Amino acid sequence: MSDREHAGKQYAFFTNKDCEYFPCHTGVAEENFNCLFCYCPLYILGNKCGGNFFYTERGIKVCKHCSFPHHKDNYSMILQKIRSHVLPRARDCPTDRPDKFPPDQD
């Protein structure tokens, strides 16, 4: 689906102004602040997520300056990244294919 196909769809956007953390990031107008991806589904993509992040000296990814998933108009881009980066990996996940589980270790 394109951005136009998602525009105005209730499933693609909501704001929870009653959340004790709202707004959790700066730089997004309140009327465009999307809480749908409160926990970013792109975090696991590491440096390919497309957001504004940095790594600590211990290798922990910090996204406190990132507002990418909270912009109302980024829904389609997030879905595209999930389709192109996350779903192909999920298809190879051993939990999806019992025949790929390692043999029991006694």
CYANA upper distance limits for C-alpha pairs under 8 A (distance plus 0.5 A):
  1 MET  CA      5 GLU  CA      6.22
  1 MET  CA      6 HIS  CA      7.50
  1 MET  CA     76 SER  CA      7.59
  2 SER  CA      6 HIS  CA      7.15
  2 SER  CA     76 SER  CA      6.85
  3 ASP  CA      7 ALA  CA      6.56
  3 ASP  CA     73 ASP  CA      7.81
  3 ASP  CA     75 TYR  CA      8.17
  3 ASP  CA     76 SER  CA      6.10
  6 HIS  CA     12 ALA  CA      7.00
  6 HIS  CA     75 TYR  CA      8.22
  6 HIS  CA     76 SER  CA      7.68
  7 ALA  CA     12 ALA  CA      8.31
  7 ALA  CA     73 ASP  CA      8.43
  8 GLY  CA     12 ALA  CA      8.23
  9 LYS  CA     13 PHE  CA      7.65
 10 GLN  CA     14 PHE  CA      7.65
 12 ALA  CA     36 LEU  CA      7.85
 12 ALA  CA     72 LYS  CA      8.50
 12 ALA  CA     75 TYR  CA      6.85
 13 PHE  CA     34 ASN  CA      6.06
 13 PHE  CA     35 CYS  CA      7.76
 13 PHE  CA     36 LEU  CA      6.58
 13 PHE  CA     72 LYS  CA      6.87
 13 PHE  CA     75 TYR  CA      8.45
 14 PHE  CA     33 PHE  CA      8.31
 14 PHE  CA     34 ASN  CA      5.98
 14 PHE  CA     35 CYS  CA      6.30
 14 PHE  CA     36 LEU  CA      6.52
 15 THR  CA     31 GLU  CA      8.41
 15 THR  CA     33 PHE  CA      6.62
 15 THR  CA     34 ASN  CA      5.89
 15 THR  CA     35 CYS  CA      5.66
 15 THR  CA     36 LEU  CA      8.04
 16 ASN  CA     22 PHE  CA      7.68
 16 ASN  CA     35 CYS  CA      6.85
 17 LYS  CA     22 PHE  CA      6.38
 17 LYS  CA     23 PRO  CA      8.12
 18 ASP  CA     22 PHE  CA      7.65
 23 PRO  CA     30 GLU  CA      8.32
 23 PRO  CA     33 PHE  CA      8.40
 25 HIS  CA     64 LYS  CA      7.53
 25 HIS  CA     65 HIS  CA      7.42
 25 HIS  CA     66 CYS  CA      7.68
 25 HIS  CA     67 SER  CA      6.53
 26 THR  CA     65 HIS  CA      8.32
 26 THR  CA     67 SER  CA      7.77
 27 GLY  CA     67 SER  CA      7.62
 28 VAL  CA     32 ASN  CA      7.04
 28 VAL  CA     33 PHE  CA      6.30
 28 VAL  CA     67 SER  CA      7.63
 28 VAL  CA     70 HIS  CA      7.85
 28 VAL  CA     71 HIS  CA      7.01
 29 ALA  CA     33 PHE  CA      6.57
 32 ASN  CA     70 HIS  CA      8.44
 32 ASN  CA     71 HIS  CA      6.64
 32 ASN  CA     72 LYS  CA      5.65
 33 PHE  CA     70 HIS  CA      5.90
 33 PHE  CA     71 HIS  CA      6.16
 33 PHE  CA     72 LYS  CA      6.57
 34 ASN  CA     69 PRO  CA      7.82
 34 ASN  CA     70 HIS  CA      4.96
 34 ASN  CA     71 HIS  CA      6.22
 34 ASN  CA     72 LYS  CA      5.74
 35 CYS  CA     70 HIS  CA      6.61
 36 LEU  CA     70 HIS  CA      8.10
 37 PHE  CA     41 PRO  CA      7.37
 37 PHE  CA     69 PRO  CA      6.39
 37 PHE  CA     70 HIS  CA      7.27
 38 CYS  CA     69 PRO  CA      8.30
 38 CYS  CA     70 HIS  CA      8.13
 40 CYS  CA     69 PRO  CA      6.94
 41 PRO  CA     82 ILE  CA      8.20
 42 LEU  CA     46 GLY  CA      8.29
 42 LEU  CA     49 CYS  CA      5.80
 42 LEU  CA     78 ILE  CA      7.96
 42 LEU  CA     81 LYS  CA      8.09
 42 LEU  CA     82 ILE  CA      7.75
 43 TYR  CA     49 CYS  CA      6.98
 44 ILE  CA     49 CYS  CA      8.25
 45 LEU  CA     49 CYS  CA      5.62
 45 LEU  CA     85 HIS  CA      7.93
 45 LEU  CA     86 VAL  CA      8.27
 46 GLY  CA     61 LYS  CA      8.07
 49 CYS  CA     81 LYS  CA      8.30
 50 GLY  CA     68 PHE  CA      8.27
 51 GLY  CA     63 CYS  CA      8.28
 51 GLY  CA     66 CYS  CA      6.19
 51 GLY  CA     67 SER  CA      7.90
 51 GLY  CA     68 PHE  CA      6.17
 52 ASN  CA     63 CYS  CA      7.07
 52 ASN  CA     65 HIS  CA      6.50
 52 ASN  CA     66 CYS  CA      5.05
 52 ASN  CA     67 SER  CA      8.07
 52 ASN  CA     68 PHE  CA      8.14
 53 PHE  CA     61 LYS  CA      7.29
 53 PHE  CA     62 VAL  CA      6.06
 53 PHE  CA     63 CYS  CA      5.09
 53 PHE  CA     64 LYS  CA      7.66
 53 PHE  CA     65 HIS  CA      6.95
 53 PHE  CA     66 CYS  CA      6.65
 54 PHE  CA     61 LYS  CA      6.32
 54 PHE  CA     62 VAL  CA      5.90
 54 PHE  CA     63 CYS  CA      7.35
 55 TYR  CA     59 GLY  CA      5.85
 55 TYR  CA     60 ILE  CA      5.74
 55 TYR  CA     61 LYS  CA      4.98
 55 TYR  CA     62 VAL  CA      6.40
 56 THR  CA     60 ILE  CA      5.70
 56 THR  CA     61 LYS  CA      7.08
 56 THR  CA     62 VAL  CA      7.68
 67 SER  CA     71 HIS  CA      7.15
 68 PHE  CA     74 ASN  CA      7.48
 69 PRO  CA     74 ASN  CA      6.96
 69 PRO  CA     75 TYR  CA      7.95
 69 PRO  CA     78 ILE  CA      7.76
 70 HIS  CA     74 ASN  CA      8.13
 71 HIS  CA     75 TYR  CA      8.36
 74 ASN  CA     78 ILE  CA      6.71
 75 TYR  CA     79 LEU  CA      6.83
 76 SER  CA     80 GLN  CA      6.65
 77 MET  CA     81 LYS  CA      6.73
 78 ILE  CA     82 ILE  CA      6.73
 79 LEU  CA     83 ARG  CA      6.63
 80 GLN  CA     84 SER  CA      6.60
 81 LYS  CA     85 HIS  CA      6.19
 81 LYS  CA     86 VAL  CA      7.76
 82 ILE  CA     86 VAL  CA      5.29
 82 ILE  CA     87 LEU  CA      6.70
 83 ARG  CA     87 LEU  CA      5.81
 83 ARG  CA     88 PRO  CA      7.92
 84 SER  CA     88 PRO  CA      7.31
 85 HIS  CA     89 ARG  CA      7.44
 86 VAL  CA     90 ALA  CA      6.72
 87 LEU  CA     91 ARG  CA      6.78
 88 PRO  CA     92 ASP  CA      7.53
 89 ARG  CA     93 CYS  CA      7.06
 90 ALA  CA     96 ASP  CA      8.32
 91 ARG  CA     96 ASP  CA      7.53
 92 ASP  CA     96 ASP  CA      7.90
 92 ASP  CA     97 ARG  CA      8.24
 93 CYS  CA     97 ARG  CA      7.48
 94 PRO  CA     98 PRO  CA      7.00
 94 PRO  CA     99 ASP  CA      8.39
 94 PRO  CA    100 LYS  CA      5.80
 94 PRO  CA    101 PHE  CA      6.23
 95 THR  CA    101 PHE  CA      7.91
 97 ARG  CA    101 PHE  CA      7.79
